[in-house]
Amino acid sequence: MTIARPVNALPVPIRPVGQGRPAVPAQRILIVTDAWAPQVNGVVRSYENIIRELRLLGHDVAVISPRDFPTLPLPGYREIALAVFPYRRLARKIARYAPDRIHIAVEGPLGWAARRYCLRHRRPYSTAFHTNFPAYLALRAPGVVRAPLQKLTLWLLRRFHDRAAHTYVATPSITAQLRAWGFTGVVRPLSRGVDAGVFYPPPVPARNDVPVLLYVGRVAAEKNLDAFLGLTTAQTGPVRKVVVGDGPALGALQRAYPDVAFLGTLTGQALADTYRVADVFVFPSRTDTFGIVLIEALACGLPIAAFDVPGPCDIVTDPSLGALDDDLGAAISRALIAPGTRESRSAHAYERYSWHAVAAAFLGCPGHDQDRPHGSVLHPAAG
């Protein structure tokens, strides 16, 4: 379902901001993103929710995505389409829409083209850091070229973000990582939210014969699923492993782990119902910058088992929420006996993660926790 209208549609009247809502004048907001439907990932889901909230606040929002351009598939990820030579068409679309604000979501072909447009026309813009590309390269690049590619990638990322008015970052740990990489410029926190009308605990907890361990997300090499699926009964005790999602590694993992239940892509209530019948949510990724599925799991009452890395370490901040460990099997064992209740974990998620608050932070509204900087200015790393 398309949430935002295309930029070549006729503009709709801009409604005044509702009473009691953040006092930001109604704006025309343009989001340029290389990640958009039909892709299914955390970036797409985040912006769908942010856009919905912005429109409820009276703002007119348009999206420029690869669907507006000729594309080629990304090698190794055929479901990801990359816009081909997009600058001229993108420039016309921006000029036609005449936005008050421009946000560049992803460092892809459209993102670079939008950055070029903004610099050429002296338009301020914001960016966001969603993807840990250096960590992805560490997993995928051959050893002989890994270090040079990581160095080049960091240079490109710094160059992409350094001229932005500010860069949105999901967690303090990722802010610290950017600082260590030598990023400069202003960073602003932009967390994620959860839909309480969809993700909530079951009225009666499921009674499983053995604990059900659930993973939800892309099924790809960078998600490190072997670290979860390869755990033995000696490491976890008798359990049932369930994977929700699709991706380039699905076929290989299905062949390697025939005892695992692979359910494919689920959304909405079907996804929420799957969270509700599980006992622990397992998140084996070491490269995610947040993990929206983590807070969906908490909202459904599940404790989390994950590695102690950026993203999970910002979310699992109390033993009642789950366990972090460099030994994933140990984290699962501790999560299975986590103190607290499904209701207390759900209440924590609702209190801390709100899409309304995320939209307010995106607009820069004062008085919202997310608007408090992680450390507003990123200075070059020493040396």
Steps between C-alpha positions, in 0.01 A plus 500: 500500500636839404481737795631819339379633171744520208656838437343537158148485643300815550564654842234453765393779734727526802297460816583717803683328782247360743442651842726355766750372245859623458494865394679466166346679201370265234774426248561328169749228589688300239662169589747360246571134562662212313318262738125484439222255424495228378812456714420367848750623758534721805581813301184472290281421799645788700431758233151364433418561865672838519318616186165388642561703817624806311184502291285465812679811628385688191814485287502421129755223437631367170746220429746464214603136472643259240144434380517838320809408291651237273678253726747214511505229769772519763742209441436235763172667606275487197203621704679835551463730198751779440405810302709550185633850421223666703625859536308686228166334567548537874584870463179557302294318762650703784442827315140402421421407860677808648553351847559696817723221633708232331606183678737250338447158655758270339849530352399349165481640146194711582658617823815618326296667225286682757811611689642639174176686431488653849862615487461639148185691595619590851214314663546374856425133547514230765632146472474182706747224584309173473748245365838392636667450162854451642373209710323350197826516304681326782263207448481495121819645346792268418786535745748657260269793417308526826710766669528729193125468436418583860728804487337618176152438640571706812632785285185490286272490804676796660479690172130416461400624846748780567306776320160414647333741741482201730507121488241291684642208699295237681706434814782643714722200422479572126577866569815387682589275206471790256722709724761223503487492120580869479162635397447873543183703513180512700323181603148480637332199664215335315389177660220272378146426610258214538132473411317411820188413302682213330783391730377408849528201736267202466202492740612151599869405448560206268585170666768350280634147554850641450608866489445669163792718390400754236697709250333764279687688230684473172650161428843611383865441584539823697223393740731225633225239518743209514598619849141433608392207286827314556456489879470143628266352758798480735527880479132593526314196629205364299353788298314569178653760267278716279612745231271766349628686194646461154828577332787370291619248760161333550550200272844415638381527860194285433727227365750534784240503780205276401366492857447878509155642415541762226173693468590753232401867518222591743353843572235660718292275721651181357844622608376615839326166560830324431681715755230419754543121481879513545695488826820689410591731215851425368691773317835367373597802288818687590457770234155660548482862610175444691272204424134606496406135553655518847242749624218316323604188692509692829156647428370143463661415833800299380841514667790551259820298456774673302867579478627795703543733202365842390127487449407223746711658776293820471170312527564213744591722793360288784504125578121494482524588129729210411868418489808608304809282479790427266378139530157502332406165655567644845290807415211273399525297822488818709216651295290189557507573875491880476322669791195711433186423305375532146286790615793686657714462188212618284441803722869588476484490120189719485644754741835532326424448129226708340464583130337827600812593697720391209309730263529786749874442525525492120334842493729629774224567752632601845391311808537150358754261649623402155593862434767489768830462316719193533793742485397748237828561323714217375864597503777329301654211684837574651789402278 
